[in-house]
Amino acid sequence: MKFCSIPFTFILLILAINQHSTSLAQDQGVVKFLVDVDNGYFEIEINDSMLLKRYKDTLPVGEYKAKIWSPGYVVTPVSFTIEKDKTTELYVVMAKNNDYLAYEENYSAYRNQFHKNYTAPLSLTLVSTITTGAFMARAYSLRKRIYTDIEAYYNSPITSELDEITLRIEDANKKYNFNRNAFYINGGITLALIGGTIWSIKRFNQNYIEPVFNKESPFKEKYSFQINPFECKLVFHL
């Protein structure tokens, strides 16, 4: 592995001279990369000396070789020619590498187990908890209504109202008993679901690990920009 260290001021000078000379000669063209990847990201290394992270750029006229990389895809080599004042379009279909295909399969299986052991138990527990709370609130409301009607029954000066109040108390009492029993039954179910959910999550955490895929660029180690108190350097790893 060789390292080429170039002072930043020298780089700026070279780039300025190169840009001035090429602008005078007007021997430039445009290259546009149309890369077919599902993640929308790619990097292009041109002639082993230039890293491009956008789909379009202006280059001097000439023959070029490039390598295109995208996370999860096989590095694809391409060749193209830049002609003066013309746009060269390259449509590149990338193929997924075997490691990424295996990762996708493993991650899909992991997510299925996650939903089975996490999402489903938690959802059932949440629904059961809300239902139990609804039965409790309904029973509490009916209980208050019954006590209010009982008080109204003993304080009513009108005899004809007593039968109506009695019917209301009987109806409310039936509903109260139903909601109270439903609260106890559903509360027991909720406690069982909470225990089952805790067990399911614990078992899942012990038996399954989320798959990961290395998305580091193969060009990462070739280019670095170093800054220190004395100078700035662009370093190429050849």
C-alpha positions in Angstrom: 0.0 0.0 0.0 1.6 3.3 -1.1 0.6 6.7 0.3 0.8 9.9 -1.7 0.6 13.1 0.3 0.0 16.4 -1.5 0.0 19.8 0.2 -3.4 21.4 -0.1 -2.1 24.7 -1.5 -0.3 22.8 -4.2 -3.5 20.9 -5.1 -5.4 24.2 -5.4 -2.7 25.6 -7.7 -2.8 22.5 -9.9 -6.6 22.5 -10.0 -6.7 26.2 -10.9 -4.1 25.7 -13.7 -5.9 22.7 -15.0 -9.3 24.4 -14.9 -7.9 27.4 -16.7 -6.2 25.4 -19.4 -9.2 23.2 -20.0 -11.6 26.2 -20.1 -9.4 27.8 -22.7 -9.2 24.7 -24.8 -12.9 24.0 -24.4 -12.1 20.3 -24.7 -14.7 19.1 -22.3 -17.8 17.0 -22.2 -20.5 15.9 -19.8 -21.0 12.4 -18.5 -24.3 11.3 -16.9 -24.6 8.1 -15.0 -28.0 6.4 -14.9 -27.5 3.7 -12.2 -30.3 1.2 -11.6 -30.2 0.6 -7.8 -33.1 0.4 -5.4 -31.3 2.4 -2.6 -30.7 5.5 -4.8 -27.0 5.9 -3.7 -23.8 5.1 -5.6 -20.2 6.1 -5.9 -18.0 6.2 -9.0 -14.2 5.9 -9.1 -12.9 7.2 -12.4 -9.5 6.1 -13.7 -8.5 5.1 -10.2 -7.9 8.7 -9.3 -11.2 10.5 -9.0 -14.1 9.8 -6.7 -17.5 10.9 -7.9 -20.6 10.9 -5.7 -23.1 12.5 -8.0 -24.7 11.3 -11.2 -23.4 14.0 -13.5 -20.0 15.8 -14.0 -17.9 17.6 -16.6 -14.7 15.9 -17.7 -11.9 16.6 -20.2 -12.2 14.9 -23.6 -10.8 11.3 -23.6 -11.2 7.7 -22.8 -12.2 6.7 -19.3 -12.6 3.6 -17.1 -14.8 3.7 -14.0 -15.9 1.4 -11.2 -19.4 1.9 -9.8 -20.4 0.8 -6.3 -23.6 0.9 -4.3 -24.3 -0.7 -0.9 -25.2 -4.3 -1.5 -24.2 -4.4 -5.1 -21.3 -5.9 -7.0 -18.7 -3.3 -8.1 -19.4 -2.8 -11.8 -16.6 -1.7 -14.2 -17.6 0.5 -17.2 -15.8 2.3 -20.0 -16.9 5.5 -21.7 -15.6 8.2 -24.0 -16.0 12.0 -23.4 -16.5 14.0 -26.6 -16.2 17.7 -26.9 -19.3 19.6 -25.9 -21.4 16.4 -25.9 -23.2 14.6 -23.1 -22.4 10.9 -22.7 -25.2 8.9 -20.9 -24.4 5.6 -19.3 -27.2 3.3 -18.1 -25.8 0.8 -15.7 -27.8 -2.1 -14.2 -26.2 -3.2 -10.9 -26.4 -6.8 -9.6 -26.9 -7.5 -5.9 -24.0 -9.4 -4.4 -24.5 -12.7 -2.6 -23.8 -11.4 0.8 -26.6 -8.8 0.5 -29.0 -11.3 -0.9 -28.3 -13.5 2.2 -28.7 -10.4 4.4 -32.1 -9.6 2.9 -33.3 -13.2 3.5 -32.0 -13.3 7.1 -33.4 -9.8 7.8 -36.9 -10.8 6.5 -36.8 -13.9 8.7 -35.7 -11.8 11.7 -38.6 -9.3 11.1 -41.1 -12.1 11.0 -39.9 -13.4 14.3 -39.9 -9.9 15.7 -43.6 -9.4 14.7 -44.5 -12.8 16.1 -42.7 -12.3 19.4 -42.9 -8.5 19.9 -45.6 -6.8 17.9 -48.4 -9.4 18.1 -48.1 -10.0 21.9 -47.7 -6.3 22.7 -50.7 -5.5 20.5 -52.9 -8.1 22.1 -51.9 -6.9 25.6 -52.6 -3.3 24.7 -56.1 -4.1 23.3 -56.9 -6.3 26.3 -55.7 -3.6 28.7 -57.8 -0.9 27.0 -60.8 -3.2 27.0 -60.3 -4.0 30.7 -60.1 -0.3 31.5 -63.3 0.4 29.5 -65.2 -2.3 31.5 -63.9 -0.8 34.7 -64.9 2.8 33.8 -68.3 1.6 32.6 -68.9 -0.4 35.9 -67.8 2.6 38.0 -70.2 4.9 36.1 -73.1 2.5 36.5 -72.3 2.1 40.2 -72.5 5.9 40.7 -75.8 6.0 38.8 -77.3 3.2 41.0 -76.4 5.1 44.2 -77.9 8.3 42.8 -81.1 6.5 41.9 -81.3 4.8 45.3 -80.9 8.2 47.0 -83.6 9.6 44.6 -85.9 6.7 45.5 -85.8 7.4 49.2 -86.0 11.2 48.8 -88.8 11.2 46.1 -92.0 12.7 47.4 -93.9 11.5 44.4 -95.1 7.9 44.7 -95.6 7.4 40.9 -91.9 8.0 40.3 -90.8 5.1 42.5 -91.7 2.4 40.0 -89.7 4.2 37.3 -86.7 4.7 39.6 -86.9 1.0 40.6 -86.8 -0.1 36.9 -83.8 2.1 36.3 -82.0 0.7 39.3 -82.7 -2.9 38.2 -81.5 -2.2 34.6 -78.4 -0.4 35.8 -77.6 -3.2 38.3 -77.8 -5.8 35.5 -75.4 -3.8 33.4 -73.1 -3.1 36.3 -72.9 -6.8 37.2 -72.1 -7.6 33.5 -69.3 -5.0 33.3 -67.9 -5.9 36.7 -67.7 -9.6 35.8 -66.2 -8.7 32.4 -63.6 -6.5 34.2 -62.5 -9.4 36.4 -62.4 -11.9 33.6 -60.6 -9.5 31.1 -58.3 -8.4 33.9 -57.2 -11.9 34.4 -56.6 -12.4 30.7 -54.7 -9.1 30.6 -52.4 -10.3 33.4 -51.8 -13.5 31.6 -51.0 -11.6 28.4 -48.6 -9.4 30.2 -46.7 -12.4 31.6 -46.7 -14.1 28.2 -45.5 -10.9 26.4 -42.6 -10.5 28.9 -41.7 -14.2 28.4 -41.9 -13.9 24.6 -39.8 -10.8 24.4 -37.2 -12.3 26.7 -37.0 -15.5 24.6 -36.8 -13.5 21.4 -33.9 -11.4 22.8 -32.0 -14.6 23.8 -32.5 -16.4 20.5 -32.4 -13.8 17.7 -29.9 -11.2 16.7 -30.7 -8.5 14.2 -28.7 -9.1 11.0 -26.3 -6.3 9.9 -24.7 -5.6 6.5 -21.5 -3.8 6.0 -22.2 -0.8 3.8 -18.7 0.7 3.8 -17.5 1.9 0.5 -14.5 0.0 -1.1 -13.2 3.5 -2.0 -13.2 4.8 1.5 -9.6 4.0 2.3 -8.2 5.4 -1.0 -9.0 9.1 -0.3 -8.6 11.1 2.8 -8.4 14.8 3.7 -6.1 15.6 6.6 -6.0 18.9 8.5 -3.4 19.8 11.2 -2.2 23.1 12.6 0.6 23.4 10.0 -1.0 22.2 6.7 -3.9 20.6 4.8 -3.2 17.5 2.8 -5.2 15.4 0.3 -3.9 11.9 0.7 -4.2 9.1 -2.0 -3.7 5.5 -1.0 -2.5 3.9 -4.2 
